[in-house]
Structures are given as C-alpha cells and as structure tokens.
Amino acid sequence: MQETVLILGARGRFGLATAQAFANAGWHVLAHMRVGGKVPQEVQGDVRIHWLEADVHDAAALARAARAQAPQQEVAVVVHALNPAYTNQDWKAQVLPMTDAALALCRALNATLMVPGNIYNFGVDMPAELTEDTPQAARTIKGQIRIAMEEHIRRSGVRSIVIRAGDFFGAGKGTWFDQAIVKDLAKGVFTYPGAPDVATAWAYLPDLGRTFVAVANKRAQTKPFEVLHFAGYRITARQWMEVLTPLALARGWVKSGEALHYKRLPWTLIRLGGMFVPTWAALAEMRYLWDTPHALANDKLTALIGAEPHTALADAAALAMEGLG
C-alpha cells in the first residue's frame, strides 16, 4: 500500500531533494510551502508531488489540507525541513516555534516526525569521529539552540527520528559549495573556508534524501526518539580540488597542466563585517567547524537500513555542478 509523507518547507534545497526521493520511491508526497509561495521550476509538472499552501503554525488547517489531498490514506511521516534565516536572532526567535508547529502537526495526523540534524551540537572539543553517543557541548548560539531543539523533540512524546549529517551540497543553491567553494571556479579559483588538509563531513543531498526514505520504511524498528548519523563523505579541501580540477579542465577554466588556485575564505573580513551584517557574524561564530577534523560514524544507521545510499564523490560533484548550470 502506498504511504504518504508531508514535507514542511519543501521549497528549500533539502526539502525539495527529499520530496523527490520519496516520490521516486513510490510514496504519495505532500509538499508544504508558505502562502503565496511558488512551485520550484525544477518540479513544475511533476504530478507525483502535491503542493499545499498553508501557514505552518496553523496545524489544524494544514492537517485538513493534507487529509483533503490524501482522503483514503493517513499521513505516515512528516519531514521537518523548515529553516529560518541564518542569523542568530532569527534562530532564537523561530527554531523552537517551527519545531512546535511540526510537533503539533504530527499529533494532529498521528505521524512520525523526521528531522535533518547537523553537527552544530558538537563544540570545538569534539572528537574526530562523532557517534550518536558523543557528548554535545556546543558553545555557539546555534549549537545550543539545536541541542535544545532535539531535547524538546525527545520530551514531546511524538515519535521522532533525527538524521544527523554534515554540510550539504547538490540539489540546488544556498550552501557553502555554491556560495563559496565553486563560486569563482570559472576563473580557476577554488575558495575554501578551512585549511587544505582538515577533513570534515559532507552530505550529498540526493543521497541524504534517499536515506530519509530508507529510514522511513524502517521506522517501526526505531525507538520512540531515535538519532542516526549519516556518514556521507569525510573530505579535505585537497580532495575537493582533486575532483573539481577535471571538471574545470573540461570546461577550459584551467589549462592543461595547471591547477586550480587555492584561496582561503577571508575570515578576518567576515568577522569585522559581522559587526554590521548579522549573517556574517553568525558565519564567523561557526568557523571552528572548518578547523576541527570530524566525521560521522554511521554504524547505527547501516544496522537499520543496510548500506548507506552513496554516490561517488566525483560523480556527486559533477552532478552538483550541473545542477548549478
């Protein structure tokens, strides 16, 4: 029997990638967007995804809209893909209310909540390998908010699953990958927030979307509140350059025999600019993530679903670049 998933914030890069993954897997997909929002161009005409315009904070109205779209099916899973703007002020004001809205909707629909987690929960002293049991000692505002958010979900009584992943890339714009790393690749310049040899965790969004589907299919085997880690890739700036250089050569952005020019993100300028631009201040606070080696251990995830969905890095990079045009 076909199951139904409702994705909150489906116009965002993670939400849209996850909606497509569920649709590809044969689920009935309800995609939420704010009132007045527009269906993303890349999925216009995709009849497998049914869009709902609604105020996410009106759980009763959104639940009615969901039931109207799927009158003969219950919504089995709600994916919380909502995100405020990146400033600390917006996070303080909006993260917990958005979480409460998702929880209220799950109660109204008797659905399982699924949430994409991140590594903000771990502070500068985090070990190189992060498991689900690694102590969470974030000192940043965003890290402390994420810890509080997950604890709020745990205490809610709503059946919930958090899947933690590293930095996103692929499936559209709005990540470090397109906003910094490959922004000037056509000029032969590779811009990176960290040192060349510090390995950090990355997640290719189509793979993460497929993982959400695989876990949703196994949700009956999880605890009432479950946390799982998605490994993705553990890669350095040098490894990024190794996979991006052939793409740049093929497009004539660098000449044969030449290499991409490595450029470090101007953190001093960002920190100073943060006195006037709140987003820059929030970025500067998270700089430690680029200076601290880390990876996510996925043993618990693979014990549940088998092999983690994984696209070879060179292929994922090429597809991500293609998606950027």
C-alpha positions as CSV (number, residue, x, y, z in Angstrom):
1,M,0.0,0.0,0.0
2,Q,1.3,3.4,-0.9
3,E,2.2,5.6,2.1
4,T,2.0,9.4,2.4
5,V,4.7,11.8,3.5
6,L,4.2,15.5,4.2
7,I,7.3,17.7,3.9
8,L,7.3,21.0,5.7
9,G,9.4,23.6,3.8
10,A,9.5,21.6,0.6
11,R,10.8,24.5,-1.5
12,G,14.1,24.5,0.3
13,R,17.1,22.6,-1.1
14,F,16.8,19.8,1.5
15,G,13.0,19.7,1.4
16,L,12.9,19.5,-2.4
17,A,15.6,16.8,-2.6
18,T,13.7,14.8,0.0
19,A,10.4,15.3,-1.8
20,Q,11.9,14.0,-5.0
21,A,13.5,11.0,-3.2
22,F,10.2,10.0,-1.6
23,A,8.4,10.4,-4.9
24,N,11.0,8.3,-6.7
25,A,10.4,5.6,-4.1
26,G,6.7,5.5,-4.8
27,W,5.4,7.4,-1.8
28,H,2.5,9.9,-2.1
29,V,4.2,13.2,-1.5
30,L,2.5,16.3,0.0
31,A,4.8,19.3,-0.2
32,H,4.2,22.3,2.0
33,M,5.0,25.8,1.1
34,R,4.1,29.2,2.6
35,V,1.0,31.0,1.4
36,G,1.9,32.8,-1.8
37,G,4.9,30.6,-2.5
38,K,5.7,29.3,-6.0
39,V,6.3,25.7,-7.0
40,P,10.1,25.4,-7.8
41,Q,10.7,25.4,-11.5
42,E,12.6,22.1,-11.5
43,V,9.5,20.1,-10.3
44,Q,6.7,22.1,-12.1
45,G,4.6,19.5,-13.8
46,D,5.7,16.6,-11.5
47,V,2.3,15.1,-10.7
48,R,3.8,12.9,-8.0
49,I,4.3,15.9,-5.7
50,H,1.1,17.7,-4.5
51,W,1.7,21.2,-3.2
52,L,-0.1,22.7,-0.1
53,E,-0.1,26.4,0.6
54,A,-0.6,26.9,4.3
55,D,0.6,28.7,7.4
56,V,2.8,26.1,9.1
57,H,1.8,27.4,12.5
58,D,-1.9,26.5,11.9
59,A,-1.6,22.8,12.5
60,A,-5.3,22.2,12.2
61,A,-5.6,23.9,8.8
62,L,-2.6,22.2,7.5
63,A,-3.8,18.8,8.7
64,R,-7.1,19.4,7.0
65,A,-5.4,20.3,3.8
66,A,-3.2,17.1,4.0
67,R,-6.3,14.9,4.6
68,A,-8.1,16.5,1.6
69,Q,-5.2,15.6,-0.7
70,A,-5.0,12.1,0.7
71,P,-8.5,11.2,1.8
72,Q,-8.0,7.5,1.8
73,Q,-4.6,7.5,3.4
74,E,-3.1,8.6,6.6
75,V,0.0,10.8,6.6
76,A,2.6,8.4,8.0
77,V,5.6,10.7,8.1
78,V,6.2,14.4,8.5
79,V,9.6,15.7,7.4
80,H,10.6,19.0,9.2
81,A,12.6,20.8,6.5
82,L,11.9,24.4,7.8
83,N,14.7,26.7,8.4
84,P,14.8,30.4,9.5
85,A,17.3,32.9,8.0
86,Y,20.9,32.2,9.2
87,T,21.2,35.0,11.7
88,N,21.4,34.1,15.4
89,Q,18.5,36.4,16.1
90,D,16.2,34.6,13.7
91,W,17.3,31.2,15.1
92,K,16.5,32.4,18.6
93,A,13.1,33.6,17.6
94,Q,12.0,30.9,15.1
95,V,13.6,27.5,15.6
96,L,11.6,26.3,18.6
97,P,8.3,27.7,17.3
98,M,8.9,26.0,14.0
99,T,9.6,22.8,15.9
100,D,6.4,23.2,17.9
101,A,4.5,23.6,14.7
102,A,5.9,20.4,13.3
103,L,5.2,18.5,16.5
104,A,1.6,19.8,16.6
105,L,1.1,18.6,13.1
106,C,2.4,15.2,13.9
107,R,0.0,15.0,16.8
108,A,-2.9,16.0,14.6
109,L,-2.0,13.4,12.0
110,N,-0.6,10.7,14.3
111,A,2.6,10.8,12.2
112,T,6.3,10.1,12.8
113,L,8.4,13.2,12.7
114,M,11.7,13.1,10.8
115,V,14.3,15.9,11.2
116,P,17.6,16.6,9.5
117,G,20.2,17.2,12.3
118,N,23.6,18.8,11.9
119,I,27.0,18.9,13.7
120,Y,26.4,22.2,15.4
121,N,25.5,20.3,18.5
122,F,29.2,19.4,18.9
123,G,31.7,22.0,20.2
124,V,35.3,22.9,19.3
125,D,36.5,20.0,21.5
126,M,34.6,17.3,19.5
127,P,36.5,14.1,18.6
128,A,37.4,13.2,15.0
129,E,34.7,10.6,14.9
130,L,31.2,11.5,16.0
131,T,28.7,8.9,17.2
132,E,25.2,9.2,18.4
133,D,26.6,9.0,22.0
134,T,29.2,11.7,21.6
135,P,28.7,14.3,24.3
136,Q,27.1,17.5,22.9
137,A,29.0,20.5,24.3
138,A,28.3,23.3,21.8
139,R,29.4,26.8,22.9
140,T,27.8,28.6,19.9
141,I,24.4,30.1,19.9
142,K,23.2,27.9,17.0
143,G,24.7,24.8,18.6
144,Q,22.9,25.4,21.9
145,I,19.7,26.0,20.0
146,R,20.0,22.8,18.1
147,I,20.7,20.9,21.3
148,A,17.6,22.5,22.9
149,M,15.5,21.7,19.8
150,E,16.4,18.0,19.8
151,E,15.8,17.7,23.6
152,H,12.4,19.5,23.1
153,I,11.5,16.9,20.4
154,R,12.7,14.0,22.7
155,R,10.4,15.2,25.5
156,S,7.4,15.9,23.3
157,G,6.2,12.3,23.2
158,V,5.9,12.4,19.4
159,R,7.6,9.5,17.7
160,S,10.6,11.1,16.1
161,I,13.8,10.4,14.2
162,V,16.8,12.8,13.8
163,I,19.2,12.0,11.0
164,R,22.4,14.0,11.5
165,A,24.5,14.9,8.5
166,G,27.4,17.2,7.5
167,D,27.5,20.2,5.2
168,F,25.1,19.9,2.3
169,F,25.9,20.1,-1.4
170,G,24.0,19.3,-4.6
171,A,20.3,19.7,-5.4
172,G,20.3,23.5,-5.9
173,K,21.8,26.6,-4.4
174,G,22.4,28.0,-0.9
175,T,25.3,26.0,0.6
176,W,29.0,26.6,1.1
177,F,29.6,24.6,-2.0
178,D,28.0,27.1,-4.4
179,Q,28.2,30.3,-2.4
180,A,32.0,30.0,-1.7
181,I,33.8,26.9,-2.9
182,V,32.9,26.9,-6.6
183,K,31.7,30.5,-6.9
184,D,34.9,31.5,-8.8
185,L,35.8,28.2,-10.3
186,A,35.2,29.6,-13.8
187,K,38.1,31.9,-13.0
188,G,40.3,28.9,-11.9
189,V,39.9,29.8,-8.3
190,F,38.9,27.4,-5.5
191,T,37.7,29.2,-2.4
192,Y,37.6,27.2,0.9
193,P,36.6,28.1,4.5
194,G,39.2,25.7,6.0
195,A,42.9,24.7,5.8
196,P,43.8,22.3,2.9
197,D,44.2,19.1,5.0
198,V,41.4,19.3,7.6
199,A,38.8,16.6,6.8
200,T,35.1,17.5,7.5
201,A,31.8,15.9,7.0
202,W,29.7,16.5,3.8
203,A,26.4,15.2,2.6
204,Y,25.2,15.0,-1.0
205,L,21.5,15.9,-0.7
206,P,20.1,13.3,-3.1
207,D,21.9,10.6,-1.1
208,L,20.5,12.1,2.2
209,G,17.0,12.2,0.7
210,R,17.2,8.5,-0.2
211,T,18.4,7.8,3.3
212,F,15.3,9.5,4.8
213,V,13.2,7.2,2.6
214,A,15.1,4.1,3.7
215,V,14.7,5.1,7.4
216,A,11.0,5.9,6.9
217,N,10.5,2.5,5.6
218,K,12.1,1.0,8.7
219,R,10.5,3.4,11.2
220,A,8.6,0.7,13.0
221,Q,12.0,-0.7,14.1
222,T,13.2,2.5,15.7
223,K,12.9,3.8,19.3
224,P,10.2,6.5,20.1
225,F,13.0,9.0,19.8
226,E,15.9,8.0,17.6
227,V,19.1,9.7,16.5
228,L,21.0,8.3,13.5
229,H,24.2,9.5,11.8
230,F,24.6,9.8,8.0
231,A,28.3,9.5,7.1
232,G,28.3,10.9,3.6
233,Y,31.9,12.0,2.9
234,R,34.9,12.9,5.1
235,I,36.9,15.1,2.8
236,T,39.5,17.8,2.8
237,A,40.0,20.8,0.6
238,R,42.7,18.9,-1.4
239,Q,40.3,16.1,-2.1
240,W,37.7,18.6,-3.3
241,M,40.2,20.1,-5.6
242,E,41.1,16.6,-7.0
243,V,37.5,16.0,-8.1
244,L,36.8,19.6,-9.2
245,T,40.0,20.1,-11.3
246,P,39.0,17.7,-14.1
247,L,35.6,19.5,-14.3
248,A,37.4,22.8,-14.6
249,L,39.8,21.4,-17.2
250,A,36.9,20.0,-19.3
251,R,35.3,23.5,-19.3
252,G,38.5,25.4,-20.1
253,W,38.6,27.2,-16.8
254,V,42.1,26.0,-16.2
255,K,44.7,25.0,-18.9
256,S,46.1,21.5,-19.2
257,G,48.9,21.0,-16.7
258,E,47.7,23.8,-14.5
259,A,46.0,23.5,-11.1
260,L,43.1,25.4,-9.5
261,H,44.3,28.3,-7.4
262,Y,43.5,27.6,-3.7
263,K,42.1,30.7,-1.9
264,R,41.2,30.8,1.8
265,L,38.0,32.4,2.8
266,P,38.7,35.9,4.2
267,W,37.6,35.2,7.8
268,T,39.1,38.4,9.2
269,L,37.0,40.4,6.8
270,I,33.9,38.3,7.7
271,R,34.5,38.8,11.4
272,L,34.8,42.5,11.0
273,G,31.9,42.7,8.7
274,G,29.9,40.8,11.3
275,M,29.6,44.0,13.3
276,F,27.3,45.3,10.6
277,V,26.0,42.2,8.9
278,P,24.2,39.7,11.2
279,T,24.6,36.8,8.8
280,W,28.4,37.3,8.7
281,A,28.5,37.4,12.5
282,A,26.7,34.0,12.6
283,L,29.1,32.5,10.0
284,A,32.2,33.7,11.9
285,E,30.9,32.0,15.1
286,M,30.8,28.7,13.3
287,R,34.3,28.9,11.9
288,Y,35.6,26.3,14.3
289,L,33.8,23.6,12.2
290,W,36.3,24.1,9.4
291,D,39.3,24.0,11.7
292,T,38.3,20.9,13.6
293,P,38.6,17.5,11.9
294,H,35.4,15.5,12.2
295,A,33.3,12.7,10.6
296,L,30.0,11.0,11.4
297,A,30.0,7.3,12.2
298,N,27.0,5.6,10.5
299,D,27.2,2.1,12.2
300,K,23.7,2.5,13.8
301,L,22.2,3.7,10.5
302,T,23.6,0.9,8.4
303,A,22.5,-1.7,11.0
304,L,18.9,-0.4,10.4
305,I,18.8,0.1,6.6
306,G,21.9,-1.7,5.2
307,A,24.3,0.2,3.1
308,E,24.0,3.9,3.2
309,P,23.0,5.5,-0.2
310,H,26.3,6.8,-1.6
311,T,27.2,8.5,-4.8
312,A,30.9,8.5,-5.7
313,L,32.3,11.9,-4.9
314,A,33.5,12.7,-8.4
315,D,30.0,11.9,-9.8
316,A,28.3,13.8,-7.0
317,A,30.5,16.9,-7.6
318,A,29.8,16.7,-11.4
319,L,26.0,16.4,-10.8
320,A,26.1,19.3,-8.3
321,M,27.9,21.5,-10.8
322,E,25.5,20.5,-13.5
323,G,22.6,21.5,-11.2
324,L,24.2,24.9,-10.8
325,G,24.2,25.4,-14.6
